[in-house]
Amino acid sequence: MSQIQGSQHYFQIIFNPTSAAELAAMPKDLQLEILGEFKGAVAGRQEGFAELARGRESLQRYRLGNYRIYFEPHELGVVVHRILSRNTVKDFFF
C-alpha cells in the first residue's frame, strides 16, 4: 500500500455495507482486478474519473471496464459507496 506523504498512515479503501455486499457478490478474480486497478488509479489519478454532485453530496466516479465505482475522499483514503455495472438503471439513477 502507498503511504500518505508525511504521515505514518496508509492509504485505505473503506467500503460501506452496500459496496461491500456488491463486491462480495462478484467472483474473487474480478474482486481482485477491481481492487488492484482502483487502488492504482486513485493513487495515480489516471483517466476515468468524474465528479458528481447530488444535492449537498459530492461523489467521485471511476470508470473501470464494465463497472463504475462511486466514492468520496476520506482522511485515510477513500470511502466506496457503490460498485455498479455500467449501463444499468441503478448506475443511471445513482
N, C-alpha and C positions, 0 to 999 in steps of 0.2 A: 504494500500500500504506500502511497505517496504521503509524505509529511507535509503539513501546512507550514509555510515558511515562518521561522521564528517561534515555533511552538513545539511542545512535546506531544501534541495531539496528532492522531492520524485522521486522514480523510475517511469519513464514514458514509455509507449509503444506508439510510434508515428507511424501512418500509412500514407504512401504516397497515392496519389489519386487512384492508381491502386489497392493496397492492401485493401484500404477502400471499394472500389466498390466490390471486391471479397468477403470480409467479409459481406457486406450488402446484397449480393445475397443469403446468407445462411439463413436457419431457425434460429430464435432467440435462441432456446435452444442449437443449435450447435455453434453459435457465443459465447455464454456464456461458454460453455465447452472448446472451443479452447482458449479463453482469460484466463480463470482460470488456465488451465493446463500449458499454455505457460508462464504466469507470474510466477507461482510457479517453473517451470523448470528453467527459466532464473535466478531467484534468487538463487536457489539451485544448478544449473548447473548439472542437472541429465543426465542420458544416453539419447542418441538420437541426439546428436549434432555432426556436422561435419563442417569443414571449406572448402569453395570452392573458388578457385582463378580463376578469369576470366580477363585476361589482367592485368591491374593495380588494378582492383577492387577485393576486397576480401569480401565475404559474409559468414555468418554463416547459416547453415540449421538445423532446428529442425524437427525431425520426430514425428508426433503426430497422431497416429492411421492411418487413410487413407489420412492424409494431410501432406504437407510439408510447413514449414514456412521459408522463406528466409529473413534474416535481417542483420543489421550491428550495432555494438556498437555505442552509441552516448553519449555525456557527461551527458545527462539527463536520459539515459536508453538505449533503442534500437529503431531503425527505421526499420519498417517492409516494405519490398519491394514487396513481393508476398505471397499469400496463395493459394497453388495449390493442387489438388487431386493427390494422388500418382499414378504412372503408367500411366500418361497421356503424350502425346507428348510434351505439354507445360512444364511439370515438367522435362522431359528428356533434353530438349534444354535450359532450364533456368539454 
